[in-house]
Amino acid sequence: MKYQVIDAETHESHASGLVERIGQASGELKHRHGDEETVREGWFPNHTVAFGAVVAAFEEFGPGLQGVVAVGHRVVHGGDRFREAVRIDADVIAELKRLSQLAPLHNPPALAGIRAAMDLLPEIPHVGIFDTAFFTTLPPEAYTYAIDQELAKEHGIRKYGFHGTSHAYVSEKAADYLGRKGDPDLKVIVCHLGNGASISAVHGGTAVETSMGLTPLQGLVMGTRSGDVDPGLHKFLSSHGMTPDEVDTLLNKHSGMLGLCGYTDMRDVGAQIEAGNEAAILARDVYVHRLVFYIGAYMALLGGLDALVFTAGVGENAAHIRGPVVERLAGMGLTLDPAANEVRSREAREISTPDSAVKVLVIPTNEELAMARQTVEIIGR
């Protein structure tokens, strides 16, 4: 359970924290206020207990919660029902429970967190913010799967996309950086690269394509998720004795970089590459190959490109990933500035050369601020 208290007007973060290992034998709460970080070990059997510990941390270490006007909750899957942020009530909770079948790893914990927060902070409004909302603008040709359409409609089977809050925030920041805010012709590709990874094509501020699909499993190679595989793999593995649940666990939790080389953190992968680990080198190459494949496809769909943007933990920090990606796109007019690529900063920056036909940017994401803005907008209506 991650949390942050934000002033949506000044963008100042007053406090932040994290509760880890909820439901396990022992857990840990980290609470940061100002320059002070407090770490508390404890048992958090469920989200209600965890959120209660968070409230207690605010009371003991500050800041007080008296000034909080609303709570915004990140929800991974909004299906085709939630096309924007919404104030949470009983009907919304019922719908989120129904949508859990589309994101069984993500929505149930989010729903548990929502219920816990509403129980402990019942007097203020609670707002749901959906990872899928930014991608409700995808055209039918992009979100439709080529399966029986009656079956697809009955079960809501289509591409939904995820990480939408980050893609929306970063694509808007890219437009600001380029001095082209509101330009209907601006063509941007955003690479959100973290333990989970996705890529989007954004035309004039509107998403037209993205890599994640019905679930967050589709698309790029990720920390523990495979991304794209032959759909026939499920039948093949089941014929060799694996159950559907075992195949799902394999592809979601034991694949991706972990399956390729045994590491999920790109810092570890980079260190192993430096040490000559062939599995790590192959893992990096597979990761980069898939990314370049999607970027090239999205450039074709957009009919050109103004800016390629990297964001999130890997995108913002892993120069050994950004470099090979941009270098492989040299034939499409992208030119890397190697020195700029090695710079580490929390500021938006350009890592392409001045004569590059496409700007290559690194823009730190700030999903919490984007959520705070949406929350304020909803409660102000």
Secondary structure, DSSP 4 states (H G I P E B T S, - for coil): -EEEEE-TTT--EEEEEEEE-TTSSSEEEEEEETTEEEEEEE---SHHHHHHHHHHHHHHHS--GGG---EEEEES--TTT-SS-EE--HHHHHHHHHHTTT-TTTHHHHHHHHHHHHHHSTTS-EEEEETTGGGGG--HHHH--SS-HHHHHHHT-S---S-HHHHHHHHHHHHHHTT-TT-TT-EEEEEEESSSEEEEEEETTEEEEES--SSTTSSS--SS---S--THHHHHHHTTT--HHHHHHHHHHS-HHHHHHS--SHHHHHHHHHTT-HHHHHHHHHHHHHHHHHHHHHHHHHTS-SEEEEEHHHHHH-HHHHHHHHHHTGGGT--B-HHHHH---SS-EE-B-TT-SSEEEE----HHHHHHHHHHHHHT-
